[in-house]
Amino acid sequence: MLNQRKLQKNNFDINKKDDLFLSSQIGGWVYILKSKKDNNLYIGSTKNLKKRFQEHNSELIRSTKSRVPFELIYYEAYKSEKDARLRESRLKQRKRAFAQLKKRIIFSII
């Protein structure tokens, strides 16, 4: 009962797609995109996932513009943007961490 009141008070509904993207409670996102052109994966982080995804597919991001279009295959939400940036860094630097994540989302990668 208390949790329902808290969710209602914050006007946050997990069942509404846009509320998840627009939630003021989320400070950062880590995401994985899959290029439909070459099937390669791209790891990134951002404060606004919806906007960043649109930027990637609009060829506004130099590092990925030659690989459009993309599909969003995975994301993680963080309250702190610093935590999201740290997670992105670890996934990029530590091959084992990324390999473990790819095992968890194997059917999304195929």
N, C-alpha and C positions, 0 to 999 in steps of 0.2 A: 504494500500500500504506500509506504513512504517513497519507494523508488518510482512508482507511477506519478506521484505528486511532483517529485523532483523533475522527472522528464517533462511533465506538462508545464511546470513552472518555467523551464528553460525553452519551451516551444521546440523541442527536438524530437523528431519522430524518425526512428531508424527505418521505418517502412517506406518513407518517402525518399526517393532517390536524391532529389535536390537538397533535402535537409542534411544528408550525409556530407555532401560537398560544401555546403554553405555554413556548416556548423562553426560557431565561434569557439567551440571547445577544441577544435583541431588546429594545432600550431604548425604541423608539417606532415608531409606525406613522402613515402618512399614508393616508387612505382617501377614496374617492368613493362616495357613495350615490346611488341613483336612486330617486326617489319613484314608486311605482306609482300613486299618486293623480293627480299632476299632471305626471309625467315630468321634473321639474326635478332638477338635480344639487346635491349638497351635499358640500363638501370639509371634512374635519376631520382632527385628529390625536389620538392617544391613546397611553397606555402599554399598554392591554389592549384589543385590537381586538375580540375575541369579546364581552367584557362591554359595550363601548361600543355595538356593533351591537345587542345585546339592549336596551340602554337606549333607543336611538333608536326601535326598534320597539315598545317598551312605553310610549311617550309620556312618558318621564321627562326628555327634553331639551326645554326650553321653545322653543328656536328651530326645532325640527323637528316638534313633536308634532302640528301640524295637517296634516302632509304624509305621515303613515304610511299604509301600510306602505312599507318601503324594501327595496331589494336592494343588496347590496354588489357593485359592478361593477369596482372597481379598488383595489389597495392597494400600498404600498411599505413595506418594513421597513428600519429604521435601528438601528444599534447604540446610538446616542445619542438620547435624547429631544429634546435641543436641536436636533439636525439635523432631526428630524421636524417640530418646531414651525417651524423656519426654512423648510423646504420648503412646509409648509402656508401660511405667510405669503406666500411668493413666488408660489404658485399663485393666491392670492386677490388679491394686489396687482398682479401683472403679468399682464395679459390675454393677452399673447402666449405666456407660459409655459403657461397653462391651455389656450389654443387649440392649441398644439403637442401637448399631452398628449391632448386630445380627438381629434385626428387619429390618434393611435396606437391609441386604443381605440374607434374609430368604430362597430364592429359590436357592442360591448358597450352602447353608448349607445342604439342604435336600439330 
